[in-house]
């Protein structure tokens, strides 16, 4: 039996003394019990697809945001669930972060741009909590197929795209990655991973003090290997500059450590830096073109990833038309043609 006073006939926020903590807790518990009762009635039944989707959404919302205390009362959980659904009207939207201090709700739009013509060649839309590098392979799908057969493909990207898996994908396709890679963190100003010598062939890591530890497989939830120096840190003269752990320093080596190490070394090359700095502003300018209007690339006009992806692609096409006009392009029976030198 449903417990809400109006039997859920009236839409909107339920009646409650919102200034009373006890009343708020009782309302949460009553709503949670109604949700569980409804899901129990639907369990095992054959229902229409819209009803099944609504039930799945209800189960997700209740499961991610509520806990049951020792007295059996449902309370709002003091945590944020992984991949948390943040909207009942747009279940695919997610919390995202531009920086650690600047967040947003919704989706991310990704673009691939030809740096010579500044024409957008592909678009993707992902949930707000999806890493930028995860969409890069889809953006470059058409280019990567023929990357080895054509003249070398160069792929530019900021540190958000400097992920090991993407670097490996580009390497396997014969493309050159001109992507910045974030340096390993140096917690508390101590030695970062770069200060250690990682020998993947012998599966060992040597610390700045000359101690060597073998690499062993990490747990199943985190693919990669770990080197633990343990008791060697207890008498090490550099210990205070390396770790404050009582069990000694540990170094994690991911499955793409070799690709990341090469990329970090490469980005110190002056030619790399000049090429990167000359090209990145072109991409940033194109992103500015997409987001210069409030209801353009910055704020979604529709709900759902499929609809939003189509709308974002339409916006990119409009920006491309403006760019082609600036380039003086004309459309012929064989397609778009750019004017040649002297015309």
C-alpha positions in Angstrom: 0.0 0.0 0.0 1.4 3.4 -1.0 1.8 5.8 1.9 1.9 9.2 0.4 -1.0 11.3 1.6 -2.3 12.2 -1.9 -1.7 8.7 -3.3 0.7 10.3 -5.8 -2.1 11.9 -7.7 -0.6 15.4 -7.4 2.7 15.9 -9.2 5.6 17.9 -7.7 7.3 18.1 -4.4 5.4 16.2 -1.6 4.0 18.1 1.4 6.4 18.2 4.3 7.7 20.5 7.0 11.1 20.9 5.3 12.6 22.7 8.3 11.9 19.7 10.5 14.7 17.1 10.2 12.6 14.4 11.6 9.8 15.1 9.2 12.2 15.0 6.3 13.6 11.7 7.4 10.1 10.2 7.8 9.2 11.3 4.3 12.4 9.8 2.8 11.6 6.5 4.5 8.0 6.5 3.4 8.9 7.2 -0.2 11.6 4.5 -0.2 9.2 1.9 1.2 6.7 2.8 -1.5 9.3 2.4 -4.2 10.4 -1.0 -2.8 6.7 -2.1 -2.6 6.1 -1.0 -6.2 9.2 -2.8 -7.5 8.1 -6.0 -5.6 4.8 -6.0 -7.4 6.4 -5.6 -10.8 9.1 -8.2 -10.1 8.8 -11.2 -12.5 5.9 -9.6 -14.5 5.9 -9.1 -18.2 5.3 -5.4 -18.7 5.5 -2.9 -21.5 8.9 -1.5 -22.3 8.2 2.1 -21.0 7.1 0.5 -17.7 10.2 -1.6 -17.5 12.4 1.4 -18.2 10.6 3.4 -15.5 11.0 0.5 -13.0 14.7 0.2 -13.8 15.2 3.9 -13.3 13.3 3.8 -10.0 15.4 0.9 -8.7 18.6 2.7 -9.7 17.6 6.0 -8.0 16.6 4.2 -4.8 19.7 1.9 -4.8 22.2 4.7 -5.4 21.0 7.4 -3.0 19.6 5.5 0.0 20.9 3.3 2.8 19.0 1.5 5.6 20.1 2.2 9.1 20.3 -0.3 12.0 16.6 0.4 12.9 15.5 -0.4 9.3 14.8 3.2 8.4 15.8 4.4 4.9 18.2 7.4 5.0 19.9 9.5 2.3 23.3 7.9 1.8 26.3 10.1 2.9 28.1 9.3 -0.4 28.0 9.8 -4.1 27.5 6.6 -6.1 29.8 5.8 -9.0 28.2 6.7 -12.3 25.3 8.3 -10.4 22.1 9.0 -12.4 21.4 12.7 -11.7 18.1 13.2 -13.5 14.8 11.3 -13.9 13.9 13.1 -17.1 17.4 12.6 -18.7 18.8 9.4 -17.2 21.9 9.5 -19.4 23.2 12.8 -18.0 26.0 12.7 -15.5 28.0 15.0 -13.2 31.1 16.2 -14.9 34.2 18.3 -14.0 36.0 20.8 -16.1 38.5 21.2 -13.3 38.6 19.9 -9.7 36.8 23.1 -8.6 34.5 23.6 -11.6 31.7 21.1 -12.2 28.7 20.8 -14.5 25.8 18.5 -15.1 25.0 16.9 -18.5 27.2 15.9 -21.4 30.5 16.5 -23.1 30.8 17.5 -26.8 33.9 16.3 -28.6 35.2 17.4 -32.0 37.9 16.4 -34.4 39.3 19.3 -36.4 41.5 19.4 -39.5 44.2 22.0 -38.4 45.0 23.1 -42.0 41.5 24.0 -43.1 40.0 24.4 -39.6 37.0 22.3 -40.7 35.3 20.0 -38.1 35.7 16.4 -39.4 33.8 14.5 -36.7 31.7 15.0 -33.5 30.8 12.9 -30.5 28.7 13.4 -27.4 29.4 11.5 -24.2 28.1 11.6 -20.6 29.6 14.3 -18.5 31.7 11.9 -16.4 33.3 10.2 -19.4 37.0 10.9 -19.9 37.9 12.9 -23.0 40.3 10.3 -24.4 37.6 7.6 -24.4 35.9 9.3 -27.4 39.0 10.0 -29.4 39.1 6.6 -31.1 35.5 7.1 -32.4 36.3 10.6 -33.6 39.3 9.3 -35.5 37.8 6.0 -36.7 37.8 6.9 -40.4 41.3 8.4 -40.3 42.9 5.5 -38.3 41.8 2.9 -40.8 44.1 4.3 -43.5 46.7 6.0 -41.2 49.5 3.6 -42.2 48.7 3.6 -45.9 48.6 7.4 -46.3 51.1 10.0 -45.4 51.7 9.9 -41.6 48.7 11.0 -39.6 49.5 13.4 -36.8 47.0 13.6 -33.9 47.1 16.6 -31.6 45.4 16.8 -28.2 45.8 18.4 -24.8 46.6 16.5 -21.6 43.0 15.2 -21.4 43.8 13.1 -24.4 47.3 12.0 -23.2 46.0 8.6 -21.9 48.0 5.5 -22.3 45.2 3.5 -24.1 44.8 6.2 -26.7 48.5 6.5 -27.2 48.7 2.8 -27.8 45.7 2.9 -30.2 47.4 5.6 -32.3 50.7 3.7 -32.2 49.1 0.5 -33.4 47.5 2.4 -36.3 50.7 3.9 -37.4 49.7 7.4 -36.4 51.9 10.0 -34.6 50.6 11.3 -31.3 51.3 15.0 -30.5 49.4 14.9 -27.3 50.6 16.3 -24.0 50.8 13.8 -21.1 50.4 14.8 -17.5 53.5 14.2 -15.3 53.1 11.7 -12.5 52.0 13.3 -9.2 54.6 14.1 -6.6 52.6 14.0 -3.4 53.8 16.4 -0.8 56.8 17.4 -3.0 58.2 13.9 -2.7 59.8 11.8 -5.5 57.4 11.2 -8.4 57.4 8.0 -10.4 59.8 9.7 -12.9 62.5 9.5 -10.3 62.4 5.7 -10.4 64.0 3.5 -13.1 61.3 1.1 -14.4 62.7 -1.9 -16.3 59.8 -3.7 -17.9 62.0 -6.3 -19.5 63.3 -7.5 -16.1 60.0 -6.6 -14.3 61.8 -4.5 -11.7 61.9 -0.9 -10.4 64.9 0.9 -9.0 64.4 3.8 -6.5 66.6 6.9 -6.3 68.6 5.4 -3.5 69.6 2.4 -5.7 67.3 -0.2 -4.1 65.5 -2.6 -6.5 62.1 -4.2 -6.0 60.3 -6.7 -8.3 57.1 -5.9 -10.1 54.2 -8.1 -9.1 50.7 -8.2 -10.5 48.2 -5.8 -8.9 44.6 -6.7 -8.0 42.0 -7.7 -10.5 40.2 -4.4 -10.1 43.3 -2.4 -11.3 45.2 -4.0 -14.1 49.0 -3.4 -13.9 51.9 -4.2 -11.6 53.1 -2.9 -8.3 56.7 -2.7 -6.9 56.8 -2.5 -3.1 60.1 -1.5 -1.4 58.9 -2.4 2.1 61.6 -2.6 4.8 64.2 -1.1 2.5 62.7 2.3 3.2 63.1 2.0 7.0 66.9 2.6 6.8 67.0 4.6 3.6 68.5 8.1 3.9 66.1 9.4 1.3 63.0 8.0 2.9 61.6 11.4 4.0 61.8 12.7 0.4 60.1 9.6 -0.9 57.3 8.4 1.4 55.7 8.7 4.8 54.1 5.3 4.7 55.1 2.9 7.5 55.1 0.0 5.0 57.4 1.8 2.6 57.1 3.2 -0.9 55.0 1.4 -3.6 55.2 2.3 -7.3 52.3 1.3 -9.6 53.1 0.5 -13.2 50.1 0.5 -15.5 49.6 -1.5 -18.6 50.5 1.5 -20.9 53.6 2.7 -18.9 55.9 2.3 -21.8 53.7 4.4 -24.1 53.3 7.1 -21.4 57.1 7.2 -20.7 57.9 7.7 -24.4 55.3 10.5 -24.7 56.6 12.3 -21.6 60.2 12.2 -23.0 59.0 13.3 -26.4 57.1 16.4 -25.2 60.4 17.9 -23.9 61.6 18.2 -27.5 61.6 21.8 -28.7 60.3 20.8 -32.1 57.4 19.0 -30.4 56.6 22.1 -28.2 56.7 24.4 -31.2 54.5 22.2 -33.3 52.0 21.7 -30.4 51.8 25.4 -29.6 51.3 26.4 -33.2 48.4 23.9 -33.7 46.5 23.8 -30.5 45.1 27.4 -30.8 43.4 26.4 -34.0 41.4 23.8 -32.2 40.6 26.0 -29.2 39.3 28.7 -31.6 37.0 26.2 -33.2 35.6 25.2 -29.8 35.0 28.8 -29.1 33.0 29.1 -32.3 30.8 26.2 -31.2 30.2 27.6 -27.7 29.9 31.3 -28.4 26.1 31.2 -28.1 24.4 30.2 -24.9 22.1 27.7 -26.6 24.7 26.3 -28.9 27.6 24.0 -28.0 27.5 25.2 -24.3 23.9 24.5 -23.3 21.9 21.5 -24.5 18.6 22.2 -26.2 17.3 18.6 -26.1 17.4 15.6 -23.8 19.1 12.2 -24.3 22.5 11.4 -25.8 21.2 10.4 -29.2 19.2 13.6 -29.7 22.0 15.7 -28.3 24.6 14.1 -30.6 22.4 14.9 -33.6 21.9 18.5 -32.5 25.7 18.9 -31.8 26.5 17.5 -35.3 24.1 20.0 -36.8 25.8 22.8 -35.0 29.2 21.6 -36.2 27.8 21.5 -39.8 26.6 25.2 -39.5 30.1 26.2 -38.2 31.7 24.3 -41.1 29.5 26.2 -43.6 30.7 29.5 -42.2 34.3 28.3 -42.4 33.9 27.1 -46.0 32.5 30.5 -46.9 35.6 32.2 -45.4 37.8 29.8 -47.4 36.0 30.7 -50.6 34.8 27.2 -51.2 32.2 26.4 -53.9 30.0 23.4 -54.4 30.3 21.5 -57.7 28.9 18.2 -59.0 31.9 16.4 -57.6 31.7 18.1 -54.1 33.2 21.0 -52.3 36.2 22.7 -54.0 38.6 25.1 -52.5 40.1 27.8 -54.7 43.7 27.1 -55.7 46.6 29.6 -55.6 46.1 32.3 -58.1 42.3 32.0 -58.4 
